[in-house]
Amino acid sequence: METIIPIKGKVNYSITLDASVWIFDDRKVELEEFLRFDNSTEKNENDYIKTQSERWERERTGIKPPVNRSIKRFEKERVLTGSFVIPLAPFLENADPIDDELNVQLISENGDSFVLTMEKAMNGFLRFSKDGKPLREDGPVHFYYGDGSNASNPYKHISSIAII
């Protein structure tokens, strides 16, 4: 199965995505965490602010947390056994759509297509792994709305993305 997904159409830059390398991308999110859909903006902002303030304090004081090999081992195991999604927005931004009022068409291998507004696509996520392995049977990627409204029935078999 091909894991290459082109983004083409009304864009300044046609780009090609390779879902097989996203496992190494820091933007990935565990599917279980994503599916909680506790999208409380205030909570997310507070968590972000707290994390950034802790980071700033460490940098300011020069305190470096010790590197723990068990944490590295845990991270490696999590990557090898986890299921992950990645936000679609950075890829759409890199393709640089000609206009913000355009739509996004998700095209599946069997010829089906799903048309979304740019806003819904920018808030969406692509699932690329299940139990540490690429989505071979119904992949290469699935699309989930950012609000989780299609969590039980995501768009599957997506092999191409067109800006129309």
HELIX and SHEET records of a PDB file:
HELIX    1   1 ALA A   19  PHE A   24  5                                   6    
HELIX    2   2 LEU A   31  LEU A   35  1                                   5    
HELIX    3   3 THR A   41  THR A   61  1                                  21    
HELIX    4   4 ARG A   69  THR A   81  1                                  13    
HELIX    5   5 ALA A   89  ALA A   95  1                                   7    
HELIX    6   6 MET A  118  MET A  122  1                                   5    
SHEET    1   A 5 ILE A  15  ASP A  18  0                                        
SHEET    2   A 5 ILE A   4  GLY A   9 -1                                        
SHEET    3   A 5 TYR A 155  ILE A 163  1                                        
SHEET    4   A 5 ASN A 103  SER A 108 -1                                        
SHEET    5   A 5 SER A 113  THR A 117 -1                                        
SHEET    1   B 7 ILE A  15  ASP A  18  0                                        
SHEET    2   B 7 ILE A   4  GLY A   9 -1                                        
SHEET    3   B 7 TYR A 155  ILE A 163  1                                        
SHEET    4   B 7 VAL A 141  TYR A 144 -1                                        
SHEET    5   B 7 PHE A 125  LYS A 130 -1                                        
SHEET    6   B 7 PHE A  84  PRO A  87 -1                                        
SHEET    7   B 7 VAL A  29  GLU A  30 -1                                        
SHEET    1   C 6 ILE A  15  ASP A  18  0                                        
SHEET    2   C 6 ILE A   4  GLY A   9 -1                                        
SHEET    3   C 6 TYR A 155  ILE A 163  1                                        
SHEET    4   C 6 VAL A 141  TYR A 144 -1                                        
SHEET    5   C 6 PHE A 125  LYS A 130 -1                                        
SHEET    6   C 6 LYS A 133  PRO A 134 -1                                        
END                                                                             
